Amino acid sequence: MSETDLQTNGVAAEELRQFIERIENRDEVIADANADKKDIYAEAESRGYDKKAIKQLVALRRKDPAERQATEAILETYKAALGMA
């Protein structure tokens, strides 16, 4: 039996190492995806699109329709109260 297969204080070292490596791999995938997303925003911006507006649209599309409608209704109410409507 190897050192990493041994249990130390109730911890299976090999299993723990595998969990850590899986998390590290996911972190790398996320970092790569974020870099790709940054490139897409830069490309859109270079073609004349407003990056902030695109980010807002992405956030709105992420919400379910009922939640999106509720958020928009509250925003319109607040804008009207401030004389911005």
N, C-alpha and C positions, 0 to 999 in steps of 0.2 A: 504494500500500500504506500502510495506516495505521500509526501508532506501535505500537498494541497487537498488530498482526499480525507485527511484526518479531521476530526471535529475538535475544535478548541473552544472551551467554554460554551458548548452547545451550538456552535456556529460551524456549518459545513463550509469550509474554506473554498472549495472548488465551486460550489453552487453560488456562493456570495460573489466570487470573482466573475462568474458568468453573468450575474445580474448587473454588476458594475459595467462590464464590457458592453452589454446590450444597451444600457443607458448611454454610455459614451458614444456608441454607434449612432443612436437616435440623435444625440446632440450634434454630431457631424452632419447627418442628413438635414436637420433643421437649419444649421448654419449655411449649408449649400443652398437650400431652398430660399432662405432669406436673401442670400446674395443674388440668386436668380430673380427674385421679386424686385429687388432694388434695381437690377438691370432693366426690368420691364417698365418700372416707373420712370427711369431715366430715358428710355426709348420713347415712351408716351410724351414725356415733357419735351423732348427734342423735336417732336412732331407738332408741338404747339398746344398740347393738352395741359390742363392745370392739375398738377400732382395732388394737391390737397383735395380738390373736388373728386378726383378719382378714388382717393382713399375713403372719402365719405360715402361714395357710391358703393364701394366694396363692403364697407361696414353695414350699410343699409341692406344690401342684398343678403348679407349673412343672417339677418334677423328674419323670423317668420313674418308673414304678411300682417297678422293682427298686432304683433308687437311693433312693427314698423309704423302702422297706421296710428297707434296710440302715441308713439314717440313724436310723430309728425304733428298730431293734433295738439299735444302739449306745447311743442315748440311754437306753433302758430298762435296759441293762446298767449304765451309769454311775449312773443313779438308784438302782438296787438296791444298788450298791457303796457309795453314800452314805446308804443307809437311807431313801431318799425314795420307794420303790416302794409 
